[in-house]
């Protein structure tokens, strides 16, 4: 073996040693439980709203607003990131994950000021989602109109 092959082999062994091993079944279980807990909280809010006499649409609106508020408060308190680290994809339940993706950069860059900090950085993560969501809906609307 020449030195180049020895270095490549040593590097490959190093990569194997430092690469974390993932337990897919455990990660899926954690995501399922975490996402299920978030959805259970949402369902409890929805049921409470209906028990207070709200119609389904009004209760759903309050549920969405409260889930966003809870997500932003948890992000600001530094609690959402450990939850996301534990639950993985389970924390990407659309409304809470999106609220976190908007709030986290705003909180992180607030020291840079209102315009260059919060204003410029708030949509770092969520911006592409909004852009491609709007563009895709426009394209599908055109296709629907043509058909």
Secondary structure as UniProt FT lines:
FT   HELIX           3..18
FT   HELIX           24..51
FT   TURN            52..53
FT   HELIX           56..77
FT   HELIX           80..87
FT   HELIX           88..92
FT   HELIX           94..108
FT   HELIX           110..112
FT   HELIX           114..119
FT   HELIX           120..121
FT   TURN            122..125
FT   HELIX           126..146
//
